[in-house]
């Protein structure tokens, strides 16, 4: 029986790299996959890109995309062995349930990769629903500058100072975010600039 998986972490843990490797493993065995990523992430429109240089073409989803319908239609054209989805934090609650239906009703494994929390330590809607209903939760490890496991995403301004307010979603990479352990994240939010690393 197929499952819905959620691979989650802070920034810079290799989520996209891990996803691209999983997709490659399926294709190497002659199996067919469908890769998805969020249209809101304009840094690599139409592609899943990793920081180490791996990339692959992907379908784009928006909050309005009916993922069940789109995957079912593609599956009728070419039988799919796996669906892989990057930037899963941007999924809506309904979309997560659509992905669960793919696993439950169509017996297609669905592997989702994304952030658990935002720059204020709050769950993203897609991550919250995945944490609640996924069959398997897998934490990917990132490392804080101090050597501890990084679990938090600190948003920083152009000078490297912590950003305390703003929209939940602001697209960026190492220029806008720093992965930190909870201790240094809390210290940075309290105004300790040395905690940023």
C-alpha positions in Angstrom: 0.0 0.0 0.0 1.3 3.4 -1.0 2.1 6.0 1.7 2.2 9.8 2.0 5.6 10.9 3.3 6.8 14.2 4.7 10.5 14.9 4.7 11.0 18.1 6.7 13.8 20.3 8.1 15.1 23.8 8.4 16.8 25.5 5.5 20.0 24.0 4.1 19.4 20.4 5.1 19.4 19.1 1.5 15.6 18.6 1.0 15.7 19.3 -2.7 18.9 17.2 -3.1 17.3 14.3 -1.3 14.1 14.6 -3.4 16.1 14.7 -6.7 18.0 11.6 -5.7 14.8 9.8 -4.9 13.4 10.7 -8.3 16.5 9.6 -10.0 16.4 6.2 -8.1 12.9 5.6 -9.5 13.8 6.6 -13.0 17.0 4.5 -13.0 14.8 1.5 -12.4 12.6 2.4 -15.5 9.8 3.8 -13.3 7.9 7.0 -14.0 7.7 9.9 -11.6 6.0 13.3 -11.5 7.9 16.2 -9.8 6.1 19.3 -8.5 7.3 22.5 -6.9 5.6 25.7 -5.8 5.1 28.5 -8.4 5.6 31.1 -5.6 9.3 30.2 -5.5 10.3 32.3 -8.5 14.0 31.6 -8.1 13.8 28.4 -10.2 10.5 28.5 -12.0 9.7 25.1 -13.5 12.6 23.4 -11.9 13.6 21.8 -8.7 17.1 23.0 -7.9 19.4 22.0 -5.2 22.2 24.2 -3.7 24.8 21.6 -4.8 23.8 22.0 -8.5 21.4 19.1 -9.1 18.1 20.1 -10.9 15.2 18.6 -12.7 12.1 19.9 -14.5 8.9 20.0 -12.4 5.3 20.9 -12.7 4.2 24.0 -10.9 1.4 24.2 -8.3 -0.4 27.2 -6.9 -2.9 27.2 -4.0 -5.7 26.7 -6.7 -4.1 23.6 -8.3 -6.1 20.4 -7.8 -3.2 18.0 -7.4 -5.4 14.9 -7.3 -7.0 15.8 -10.6 -3.8 16.8 -12.3 -1.9 13.7 -11.2 -4.8 11.4 -12.0 -5.0 12.9 -15.5 -1.2 12.4 -16.0 -1.4 8.8 -14.6 -4.0 7.9 -17.2 -1.6 9.1 -20.0 1.5 7.4 -18.4 1.3 5.2 -15.3 3.1 6.9 -12.5 5.1 5.0 -9.9 5.8 8.0 -7.6 4.9 11.7 -7.1 7.5 13.9 -5.5 6.8 17.4 -4.3 9.2 20.1 -3.2 8.4 23.2 -1.1 5.5 21.3 0.6 5.2 24.0 3.2 3.3 26.1 0.6 0.6 23.4 0.1 -2.9 24.2 1.3 -4.7 21.9 3.7 -7.0 20.7 0.9 -4.0 19.9 -1.3 -2.4 17.8 1.4 -5.6 15.8 1.6 -5.6 15.5 -2.3 -2.1 14.0 -2.0 -3.3 11.6 0.7 -6.0 10.5 -1.7 -3.4 9.7 -4.4 -1.7 7.3 -2.0 -4.9 5.8 -0.6 -7.1 5.6 -3.7 -4.6 5.3 -6.5 -1.8 3.5 -4.7 0.8 6.0 -5.8 3.5 6.9 -3.2 3.7 10.6 -2.5 7.0 12.1 -1.2 6.7 15.7 0.1 9.7 17.8 1.1 9.5 21.1 2.9 10.1 23.4 5.8 8.3 22.7 9.1 8.3 26.2 10.5 8.7 29.8 9.3 11.0 32.6 10.5 9.0 33.1 13.6 8.9 29.4 14.6 5.3 29.0 13.4 4.1 26.0 11.4 3.3 26.6 7.7 -0.2 25.4 6.8 1.0 22.7 4.5 3.5 21.4 7.0 0.9 21.4 9.8 -1.4 19.2 7.8 1.4 16.9 6.7 2.6 16.6 10.3 -1.0 15.6 11.2 -1.9 13.1 8.4 1.3 11.8 6.7 2.0 8.1 7.1 5.7 8.7 7.6 7.5 11.7 9.0 11.3 12.0 8.3 13.4 14.8 9.7 16.4 15.7 7.6 19.2 17.2 9.6 20.8 20.6 9.1 23.6 22.0 11.3 23.7 25.3 13.2 27.0 27.2 13.2 27.6 25.9 16.8 27.4 22.2 15.7 24.0 21.5 17.1 21.1 20.3 15.0 19.5 23.3 13.2 15.7 23.2 13.5 14.8 26.9 13.0 14.9 29.4 10.1 16.0 32.9 11.1 15.1 35.6 8.5 17.8 38.2 8.3 18.1 41.6 6.6 20.8 42.7 4.2 23.1 43.5 7.1 22.6 40.0 8.7 20.4 41.3 11.5 17.3 39.3 12.5 14.0 40.2 11.0 11.2 40.0 13.6 8.1 40.9 11.6 6.7 40.4 8.1 4.8 38.1 5.9 5.1 34.4 6.6 6.4 33.8 3.1 9.3 35.7 1.7 11.3 33.8 -0.9 15.0 33.6 -0.4 18.0 31.5 0.3 21.2 32.0 2.2 20.8 35.8 1.5 17.6 35.9 3.6 17.7 33.0 6.0 20.1 31.3 8.4 19.4 27.8 9.8 20.0 27.8 13.6 19.5 25.6 16.6 16.6 26.7 18.9 19.0 28.2 21.4 20.7 30.5 18.9 17.4 31.3 17.2 15.9 32.4 20.5 19.0 34.4 21.4 19.0 36.1 18.0 15.3 37.1 18.3 16.1 38.5 21.7 18.7 40.8 20.1 21.9 38.9 20.5 23.6 39.4 17.1 26.4 37.1 18.0 23.8 34.2 18.0 23.4 34.5 14.2 26.9 33.1 13.8 
